[in-house]
Amino acid sequence: MSSGTRADPERTALASIESAIRTATGQAFTLRESAAVSGGCIHDARIVSDGRTRYFVKLGTPASAGMFAAEADGLDAIDRTGTLRVPKLITLGEDEHQAWLVLEHLELRPLATADDGTRFAKALAQMHRSIGESFGWPRDNFIGATPQTNTPSPNWARFFVEQRLKPQFALARLKGFDGELQQLGLRLFDRVPALFLDYRPPAALLHGDLWHGNAAIDPTGTPVVFDPAVHHGDPESDLAMTELFGGFPASFYAEYRRQHPPAEDSEDRKPLYRLYHILNHLNLFGRGYRGEAERLAKRLVQVLCAR
């Protein structure tokens, strides 16, 4: 391997990856290059190559196997819609020391131009036309490193309260985030259905974690997504997530509105959908997100009390 002397655990890990790729592809793959890359803060991400073909690899402990399987499931679900491109699954597996996920390596760039935004919006809107029989998903998965339950439900408001908000508030309490934040949560749970009295969202296929870091453009101009947390739910929740950290061109929102004109009261639901992700960031990354979580919860209480 060209990257020099390695510690024995890394040699073992890469030897397992080499063998897994050979088995999956049926090709005589000999791993010659391995370079660490940015792939999030949860797993060891790297690009491996035999000098001709490159693969994107995530490595974790054996406990990561469930996360990798859920990710592969989500990528497959999106791929089957024929809308947004995803990196193809090569192989996933585990042994007593580690788990791995090997994906097709894609050359990607961020969304930057008006055309990028328009193309991405058209593809996302088309994916959101893939409608399920109920809200949720056949399996549980993860939002970042946080378990995300997806037990199917016919009622979106109830699903969101029971399987999105309540678990995040409970986890926040366990991590010591009590006081006003928890009081706001208690005020919200019974009131959330009021946001859906005149709005019946479709059970659309959602990416589930659609911030700009999980969206890109390939060299042909095709929109690409990865790291999904898929489920069937309200398309507005994917849109709210795109606005949370910015990074999507204005043309994206203009085109999506043309494809799916927003409901009259859609702005009232944005704090609800953003709150879920901010609570998750609070639970994953700490108190730096507490102020924003409380601000969103207060805004949501105000919206609900005005109804």
C-alpha positions, 0 to 999 in steps of 0.5 A: 500500500502506497500510504506507508507504514501502517499500524496493524489494526489499520492493515487488518481493516484494509485487508478486510475491505480489499477482500470484501471488494474482490468478493462483491465485484468479482474483480482482482482488486488489490488495494494500493492507495488509501486516503482519509477524507471528510465523511462526517464525525461519526465514522472513519471515511476514506477513499481506497483504490487499486490505481484504477478504480476508486471506492468510498469506504466508511469504517466503524466498530461492529456496533456500526453495522446496523447504521451501515445497513440502514444507510444502504437501505435508504440509498436503495430506496432513493435509487429505485425512484429514478430521480436523484442519483446516489452512490451505488452500494458495492458491499457492506459487512462486519467482522469481530473488529469492525464494520464497513460500508463500501460505495461507488466513488463519485466526483462531486461538487456543491450546488453552486449555480442557478442551474444546479438549484433548478435541476436539484429541485426538479429531481427532489420534487419528483422523488417526493411524488413517491407516495407510501401507504403510511407514514414511517418506514419498514425499518428503523434507521438513524439521524446522524448517530441517533436512532430514529424509530419509524413504526408506520402510522396513518397519522403524520402529526401523531407520528412526528410527536411520538417518534420524532419530538418525544425521543429527542426531548427525552434524550435531551433530559438524559443529557442534562438539558432540563428546565425551560426546554422540557417545559416547552416540550410538554406544552408542544406535544398535545398541540402539534396536531393543530398545525395539520387541521387544514393540511393533509400531507402526503406520505412522500419519500423523504431524504430525511437529513437534507442539509447542503452537506448531503447534496451535490452535483456530479460532473454531468450536472446530475443531482446527487444525495447521500447519507439519508435518513429515509422515511415517508412523511411531509415533504415540507420537512425536507424543505425545512431542513434545506433552509436550516444551514443554508447552502442551496441556491435561490433557484432551488426554492423557486423551482420547487415552489413551481413543482409543488406550490406550498400550502398557505400555512407552510411557514407555521410548520417550519419551526416544528421540522427545524426543532427536530434537527436542532434537538438532535444536534443538541443531543449529539454536539452539546449545549451550543444548540440549546439556545436555538432549540429553546428559541424554536420551541418558543416560536412554535408554542406562540404559533400554536397558541395563536391558532 
